[in-house]
Structure formats: structure tokens, C-alpha cells
């Protein structure tokens, strides 16, 4: 067989093989392993070969590459995780993406050739996830308890979106001809409502906090709607008559490569201060009573630096969540209200106080009204009764014209 000469990407050559077939080869970008790649087409008819060659040349000119069938889903996703995603997504998000890809997507469809990937393969990933026990200790077992909780459709949706993002890049680079994730419906997000404290519960909790040395931290969560990391990363020079919540504390395992616009400061070990992911999160909220007095009392005599520490060191985020549950238990309150649920409580209190949605959005750092409305708890009989009484009042005592 005649060998084609070395050519630049997108250039081609036409030749006749010893078996009588016409062949055309086109040089492509090197593979992820650095090896040279070519695409070869053959036909008895020279004009057919010429047409195919031109079609491939047009694809290379448009996308920079064309599928060749020598790349698997696993190889592409590994390349995306290691070389592409770190420059696009935040380290915490990247760690989550890696967990989903290596734990579920690659084991299910990793050996499939990238160009052969279909919508059915994507559905298999969905099914694998929703059939996987949430508890790690139950995974791999065939005889599962009847009350076994599986990974949710929300988790499957996350996997779908991660795979789709990686395949969009492959499509843009001409490694696939379509994105199969866009050919099917994505899993639906589970409708799960976080529990929140009622107004009565909030008052009870504030009274109980008076007995604790760390009362300022938990009172701040309840009365500001701040996210977990925003208060754990709050520094004394950002506390005046306002709280500057423009940084947050996060635990990050790998921060070697980050997007160019990612701002962070190292604290110790794997703990970092990072900017919130959206501009809506860069906010300043007024510090009012009773939190103002609680905060000033807490900060009196303390050195500059983090406002909230544990044994002189930064709080571990997970430890803060566990301690919140302990605080609720001590106060005799429901322990199903997670720390993030304190944000829901704050939103409920703001709505009950007649604060407008636009102002609530600014206080808690929501980017859309839909998010704020999603945080408003349902079934709060105190608020429902007030609303019904107001509505009934319009009927029983209509305004005079």
C-alpha cells in the first residue's frame, strides 16, 4: 500500500492502492497521547473518494478535527477533567464533577467509543445512578433492605449536565458529530423542601443561645441568611455597622489549576477563603439589633482575623453543620432543619415582616426571584392564617368606594 507523505492538518492525498481501490487520507491533529492521526477513505470510484475527502476537509476547517473512532468516552472525559475543566470551573465544582464522572459515568459507558455514543448510553447512566444506594456501604450488594434510599433524580440530573458539558467541548472540537445528551430529556430535579424554623422556633432558639459562648455564630446564621462559608470566613475588618459577605470559607483538596477569574486566599491546610461564585453573592447587609450587640460583645478583645474560630482555628465547614444540629437539640427544636435551612428561616421571617422580594433577594444574595420564592417555606400555618384573615377581611369589610 502506498504511504501518504507527511502533511499539515486538514491536507489530504489521493492515491491508488495495490488492490485497485482509490484511497484518500487526511492528516488530523495529534491524539491525546501525542500520536499522529489520519482519516482514510476508500472506494472503487475516484470521484467518490474525492468527494469524501472534501467533506472531511470542510469538517476540519470548521471544527479543527473529525471523529476517527480511536477515542473512548473514558479517555475524553479524563482529558476534559485534567486539561479543560480546571480552567473553566471552580475547584469545588471540579471535585464534584470528578466524583460523578469517575464514580458513575466512566464505569457505565467509559469503554464506548466517543463517536458511537448514543442517547441510549446516556439513559443507562441515568438508570445506573437512580439504582445506586445512597449509602456507600450498601453499594455492590444484591440483597438490599426494603427501605434502601437510592441516589436521587437530582443527582442523575447533575451527572447528565456534567456529561453534556464535556460533550459540548468534544462537539465544538469536531470529535463527535452531535451531543447525545441534547437528544433526550434530562432527569427532573427532585422536589424536596428543606425544613425551616417557624417564628416561634426562631425566638426560642435566640433565647437558648444566650447560654452559649458561641451564640454569635448561630444568631448570625439565623438573622442574616448568610451561607455557611460566608460567616465562617467573615473577618473582623469586614464588620462595622454592616457585614461585608464578599468572601467565604471552603475546604478544597486541589487548587493547582483554576480559572483566571477565580479569587482565593489560603488560610491553612485545605481551608481557603474564596469569592462567592456569582456577583449576587458579593453583598453587604446592615448589622442591626439584636445581632449588632451580640456581634460586638463577641468581638470585644479578640485579635484581628476571622470573627468565628474554634479553639483558635478556623471552623471546619462540616463540623459547623454538625454543631448546628447539636444546638437545635439542646434547645428542644426539630433537628431536621439543616444549617442551610437557616437561610430558609431568614427568608420566611423577612416575608412575614412584609419585606419585598427585591429586597430579600439582595439581603440573602439570590440572583433571581424564583430562587427566593423557592426558599419560602410552605405550610407555615402562622403565615397562612394571617394571609387568609387579610383576604377574608376584604370580603367581610370591603373597602368603601
C-alpha positions as CSV (number, residue, x, y, z in Angstrom):
1,X,0.0,0.0,0.0
2,X,1.3,3.4,-0.9
3,X,2.1,5.6,2.1
4,X,1.0,9.2,2.2
5,X,3.5,11.9,2.8
6,X,3.5,14.0,5.9
7,X,1.2,16.9,5.6
8,X,-0.4,19.7,7.6
9,X,-3.7,19.3,9.5
10,X,-6.6,19.2,7.0
11,X,-4.4,18.5,4.0
12,X,-5.1,15.3,2.1
13,X,-3.7,13.0,-0.5
14,X,-5.3,10.7,-3.1
15,X,-3.7,7.5,-4.3
16,X,-4.5,4.1,-5.8
17,X,-3.8,1.1,-3.7
18,X,-2.3,-2.2,-4.9
19,X,-5.7,-3.8,-4.5
20,X,-7.1,-1.4,-7.1
21,X,-9.1,0.7,-4.7
22,X,-8.8,4.5,-4.7
23,X,-7.9,5.9,-1.3
24,X,-7.7,9.4,0.3
25,X,-6.1,10.2,3.6
26,X,-6.3,13.4,5.6
27,X,-3.9,14.4,8.4
28,X,-5.5,15.3,11.7
29,X,-4.3,16.9,14.9
30,X,-2.3,14.5,17.1
31,X,-4.2,12.4,19.6
32,X,-4.3,13.0,23.3
33,X,-1.5,10.5,23.6
34,X,0.6,12.6,21.2
35,X,0.4,10.0,18.4
36,X,-0.2,11.0,14.8
37,X,-3.7,10.6,13.4
38,X,-5.1,10.2,9.9
39,X,-8.5,9.6,8.4
40,X,-8.6,7.2,5.4
41,X,-11.5,6.6,3.0
42,X,-11.6,4.1,0.2
43,X,-13.7,3.4,-2.9
44,X,-13.6,1.8,-6.3
45,X,-14.7,5.2,-7.7
46,X,-12.1,8.0,-7.6
47,X,-14.8,10.7,-7.7
48,X,-16.5,9.3,-4.6
49,X,-13.1,9.4,-2.7
50,X,-12.5,13.0,-3.8
51,X,-16.0,14.0,-2.6
52,X,-15.5,12.3,0.8
53,X,-12.1,13.9,1.1
54,X,-13.5,17.4,0.5
55,X,-16.3,16.7,3.0
56,X,-13.7,15.8,5.7
57,X,-11.6,18.8,4.8
58,X,-14.6,21.1,5.3
59,X,-15.2,19.5,8.7
60,X,-11.6,20.0,9.8
61,X,-11.8,23.6,8.6
62,X,-15.0,24.2,10.6
63,X,-14.2,22.2,13.8
64,X,-10.5,21.6,13.8
65,X,-10.9,17.9,13.9
66,X,-13.2,14.9,12.9
67,X,-14.1,11.7,14.7
68,X,-11.7,8.8,14.0
69,X,-13.1,6.1,16.3
70,X,-9.9,5.6,18.3
71,X,-11.0,7.6,21.4
72,X,-13.2,6.2,24.2
73,X,-15.6,8.1,26.4
74,X,-13.2,7.4,29.3
75,X,-10.2,8.9,27.5
76,X,-12.1,12.0,26.5
77,X,-13.7,12.6,30.0
78,X,-10.3,12.2,31.6
79,X,-8.8,14.7,29.3
80,X,-11.7,17.1,29.9
81,X,-11.3,16.8,33.7
82,X,-7.5,17.2,33.7
83,X,-6.9,19.7,31.0
84,X,-10.1,21.6,30.1
85,X,-12.5,21.9,33.1
86,X,-9.9,23.2,35.6
87,X,-9.7,26.4,33.5
88,X,-13.4,26.8,33.3
89,X,-15.0,25.7,36.7
90,X,-14.2,26.4,40.3
91,X,-12.1,23.8,42.3
92,X,-15.0,22.7,44.5
93,X,-17.2,22.2,41.4
94,X,-14.4,20.3,39.6
95,X,-14.0,17.9,42.6
96,X,-17.7,17.2,42.4
97,X,-17.6,16.7,38.6
98,X,-14.7,14.2,39.1
99,X,-16.6,12.3,41.7
100,X,-19.6,11.8,39.4
101,X,-17.5,11.0,36.3
102,X,-15.2,8.5,37.9
103,X,-17.8,7.0,40.2
104,X,-20.7,6.6,37.8
105,X,-20.2,7.7,34.2
106,X,-16.9,6.0,33.3
107,X,-17.9,2.7,35.0
108,X,-21.1,2.6,32.9
109,X,-20.0,3.9,29.5
110,X,-16.3,4.6,29.7
111,X,-15.4,1.9,27.2
112,X,-17.8,3.1,24.5
113,X,-16.1,4.8,21.5
114,X,-16.8,8.5,21.7
115,X,-18.2,8.8,18.2
116,X,-20.5,5.8,18.9
117,X,-22.1,7.3,22.0
118,X,-25.9,7.5,21.8
119,X,-28.8,8.7,23.7
120,X,-29.4,5.2,25.0
121,X,-25.9,5.2,26.6
122,X,-26.9,8.4,28.4
123,X,-30.1,6.8,29.7
124,X,-28.0,3.9,31.0
125,X,-26.1,6.4,33.1
126,X,-29.4,7.9,34.5
127,X,-30.6,4.4,35.4
128,X,-27.3,3.4,37.0
129,X,-27.4,6.4,39.3
130,X,-31.1,6.1,40.4
131,X,-30.4,2.4,41.1
132,X,-27.4,3.1,43.3
133,X,-27.9,3.2,47.1
134,X,-27.1,6.5,48.7
135,X,-25.3,4.8,51.5
136,X,-21.8,3.8,50.3
137,X,-21.8,0.7,52.5
138,X,-24.7,-0.8,50.5
139,X,-23.2,-0.3,47.1
140,X,-22.3,-3.5,45.3
141,X,-24.7,-5.6,47.4
142,X,-27.5,-7.5,45.8
143,X,-29.7,-8.1,48.8
144,X,-30.7,-4.6,49.8
145,X,-33.0,-3.6,52.7
146,X,-36.5,-2.6,51.6
147,X,-36.1,0.9,52.9
148,X,-32.9,1.5,51.0
149,X,-32.6,5.1,49.7
150,X,-31.2,5.4,46.2
151,X,-29.4,8.4,44.7
152,X,-31.9,10.9,43.6
153,X,-33.1,12.2,40.2
154,X,-31.4,15.4,41.2
155,X,-28.0,13.6,41.3
156,X,-28.8,12.0,37.9
157,X,-29.6,15.5,36.5
158,X,-26.2,16.7,37.8
159,X,-24.5,13.8,36.1
160,X,-26.4,14.5,32.9
161,X,-25.3,18.1,32.9
162,X,-21.7,17.3,33.6
163,X,-21.6,14.8,30.7
164,X,-23.3,17.2,28.4
165,X,-20.8,20.0,29.3
166,X,-17.9,17.6,28.4
167,X,-19.5,16.5,25.2
168,X,-20.2,20.1,24.1
169,X,-16.5,20.7,24.0
170,X,-16.0,17.4,22.1
171,X,-18.6,18.6,19.6
172,X,-17.1,22.0,19.3
173,X,-13.7,20.4,18.5
174,X,-15.2,18.1,15.9
175,X,-14.6,14.9,17.9
176,X,-18.3,14.0,17.7
177,X,-21.0,15.0,15.2
178,X,-23.7,15.6,17.9
179,X,-24.2,15.7,21.6
180,X,-26.5,12.7,22.6
181,X,-27.3,14.4,25.9
182,X,-29.3,17.0,23.9
183,X,-31.3,14.3,22.2
184,X,-33.2,13.2,25.3
185,X,-35.0,14.8,28.2
186,X,-32.7,15.4,31.2
187,X,-33.8,13.8,34.6
188,X,-36.2,16.0,36.6
189,X,-34.9,17.7,39.7
190,X,-36.4,16.2,42.8
191,X,-38.9,18.4,44.5
192,X,-37.5,18.4,48.1
193,X,-38.4,21.1,50.5
194,X,-35.9,22.0,53.2
195,X,-37.4,22.3,56.7
196,X,-37.2,25.7,58.3
197,X,-37.8,27.1,61.8
198,X,-41.0,28.9,62.5
199,X,-41.1,32.4,64.0
200,X,-41.8,30.8,67.4
201,X,-38.9,28.4,67.0
202,X,-36.5,31.3,66.0
203,X,-37.4,33.2,69.1
204,X,-36.9,30.1,71.2
205,X,-33.5,29.4,69.7
206,X,-32.3,33.0,70.3
207,X,-33.3,32.7,73.9
208,X,-31.4,29.4,74.2
209,X,-28.3,30.9,72.6
210,X,-27.8,33.3,75.5
211,X,-26.4,30.3,77.4
212,X,-23.7,29.5,74.9
213,X,-20.3,31.1,74.3
214,X,-20.6,30.6,70.5
215,X,-24.1,32.3,70.4
216,X,-22.9,35.0,68.0
217,X,-22.2,32.5,65.2
218,X,-25.6,30.8,65.3
219,X,-27.5,34.0,65.9
220,X,-25.8,35.4,62.8
221,X,-26.9,32.5,60.7
222,X,-30.5,32.9,61.8
223,X,-30.6,36.7,61.4
224,X,-28.7,37.3,58.2
225,X,-29.5,34.4,55.9
226,X,-25.8,34.1,55.2
227,X,-24.4,30.9,53.7
228,X,-22.3,28.5,55.8
229,X,-19.0,29.5,54.4
230,X,-19.7,33.3,54.4
231,X,-19.9,33.5,58.2
232,X,-17.1,31.0,58.8
233,X,-14.9,33.2,56.6
234,X,-16.0,36.5,58.0
235,X,-13.1,38.7,59.0
236,X,-13.2,41.4,61.7
237,X,-12.2,44.2,59.3
238,X,-15.4,43.5,57.3
239,X,-17.7,44.0,60.4
240,X,-18.8,47.6,61.1
241,X,-22.4,48.7,61.1
242,X,-22.6,46.4,58.2
243,X,-21.5,42.9,57.3
244,X,-19.4,42.5,54.2
245,X,-20.1,39.0,53.0
246,X,-17.8,39.1,49.9
247,X,-15.7,36.1,50.9
248,X,-16.5,32.6,52.1
249,X,-14.5,29.7,53.7
250,X,-14.3,26.4,51.8
251,X,-12.4,23.2,52.1
252,X,-10.6,22.5,48.8
253,X,-8.4,19.5,48.2
254,X,-6.8,20.5,44.9
255,X,-6.4,24.1,43.9
256,X,-3.4,23.8,41.5
257,X,-5.2,24.9,38.4
258,X,-8.1,27.4,38.5
259,X,-10.0,29.8,36.1
260,X,-8.3,33.1,35.6
261,X,-11.1,35.0,37.3
262,X,-11.1,32.8,40.4
263,X,-10.1,34.7,43.6
264,X,-8.9,32.8,46.7
265,X,-6.7,33.2,49.7
266,X,-5.1,30.4,51.6
267,X,-5.8,30.1,55.4
268,X,-4.3,26.7,56.5
269,X,-4.2,23.2,55.2
270,X,-7.0,22.7,52.8
271,X,-9.0,25.7,54.0
272,X,-9.3,28.7,51.7
273,X,-11.2,32.0,51.5
274,X,-12.8,32.3,48.1
275,X,-15.1,34.8,46.4
276,X,-18.8,33.7,46.0
277,X,-19.4,32.2,42.6
278,X,-21.8,35.0,41.4
279,X,-21.8,38.7,41.7
280,X,-25.1,38.5,43.5
281,X,-23.2,36.8,46.3
282,X,-20.9,39.8,46.8
283,X,-23.1,41.7,49.1
284,X,-23.2,43.9,52.2
285,X,-26.0,43.7,54.6
286,X,-26.9,46.1,57.5
287,X,-25.9,44.9,61.0
288,X,-29.0,45.7,63.2
289,X,-30.2,44.8,66.7
290,X,-30.2,42.4,68.4
291,X,-27.4,40.9,66.3
292,X,-25.3,44.1,66.4
293,X,-24.9,43.9,70.2
294,X,-24.3,40.1,70.1
295,X,-21.6,40.6,67.5
296,X,-19.9,43.5,69.2
297,X,-19.8,41.6,72.5
298,X,-18.4,38.6,70.8
299,X,-15.6,40.5,69.1
300,X,-14.6,42.6,72.1
301,X,-10.9,41.9,72.9
302,X,-10.4,39.5,70.1
303,X,-7.4,39.8,67.7
304,X,-7.9,40.8,64.0
305,X,-8.7,37.9,61.7
306,X,-11.6,35.5,61.5
307,X,-14.5,36.5,63.6
308,X,-15.6,32.9,64.3
309,X,-13.0,30.3,65.3
310,X,-13.0,27.1,67.2
311,X,-10.1,26.5,69.6
312,X,-8.3,29.4,67.9
313,X,-8.5,27.8,64.5
314,X,-10.9,28.2,61.5
315,X,-14.1,26.2,61.7
316,X,-14.3,23.1,59.6
317,X,-17.5,23.6,57.5
318,X,-18.8,20.1,58.2
319,X,-18.1,20.4,61.9
320,X,-20.2,23.6,61.9
321,X,-23.1,21.8,60.3
322,X,-22.9,19.0,63.0
323,X,-22.7,21.6,65.8
324,X,-25.8,23.4,64.5
325,X,-27.8,20.2,64.9
326,X,-26.5,19.8,68.4
327,X,-27.5,23.4,69.2
328,X,-31.1,22.7,67.9
329,X,-31.3,19.5,70.0
330,X,-30.2,21.4,73.1
331,X,-32.9,24.0,72.5
332,X,-35.5,21.2,72.1
333,X,-36.1,22.1,68.4
334,X,-36.5,19.9,65.4
335,X,-33.1,18.5,64.3
336,X,-34.3,18.1,60.6
337,X,-33.5,21.8,60.0
338,X,-30.0,21.7,58.5
339,X,-27.7,24.7,58.7
340,X,-28.6,25.8,55.2
341,X,-32.2,25.7,56.3
342,X,-31.4,28.7,58.5
343,X,-31.4,30.7,55.2
344,X,-35.0,29.5,54.6
345,X,-35.9,30.6,58.1
346,X,-34.5,34.1,57.4
347,X,-36.5,34.3,54.1
348,X,-39.7,33.3,55.9
349,X,-39.1,35.9,58.6
350,X,-38.4,38.6,56.0
351,X,-41.6,37.7,54.1
352,X,-43.6,37.7,57.4
353,X,-42.2,41.2,58.1
354,X,-43.6,42.4,54.8
355,X,-40.2,42.9,53.1
356,X,-40.4,42.9,49.3
357,X,-38.9,40.2,47.2
358,X,-36.4,42.5,45.6
359,X,-35.0,43.5,49.0
360,X,-35.0,39.9,50.2
361,X,-33.0,38.9,47.1
362,X,-30.4,41.5,47.9
363,X,-30.2,40.5,51.6
364,X,-29.7,36.8,51.0
365,X,-27.8,37.0,47.7
366,X,-30.2,35.4,45.3
367,X,-29.8,36.1,41.6
368,X,-33.4,35.5,40.7
369,X,-36.9,35.9,42.2
370,X,-37.6,32.3,41.5
371,X,-34.8,31.2,43.8
372,X,-36.1,33.5,46.6
373,X,-39.6,32.1,46.2
374,X,-38.2,28.6,46.4
375,X,-36.7,29.4,49.8
376,X,-40.0,30.5,51.2
377,X,-41.4,27.6,53.2
378,X,-44.8,26.2,52.6
379,X,-47.2,25.0,55.3
380,X,-46.3,27.7,57.8
381,X,-49.8,28.0,59.4
382,X,-48.9,31.2,61.1
383,X,-48.3,32.9,57.8
384,X,-51.2,31.1,56.1
385,X,-53.7,32.2,58.8
386,X,-52.5,35.8,58.5
387,X,-52.9,35.7,54.7
388,X,-56.4,34.1,54.9
389,X,-57.5,36.6,57.5
390,X,-56.4,39.5,55.3
391,X,-58.2,38.0,52.3
392,X,-61.4,37.4,54.4
393,X,-61.3,40.9,55.6
394,X,-61.7,42.2,52.1
395,X,-64.9,40.2,51.8
396,X,-66.3,40.9,55.3
397,X,-65.4,44.5,55.3
398,X,-64.9,45.6,51.7
399,X,-63.2,49.0,51.2
400,X,-65.6,51.8,50.6
401,X,-65.6,53.4,47.1
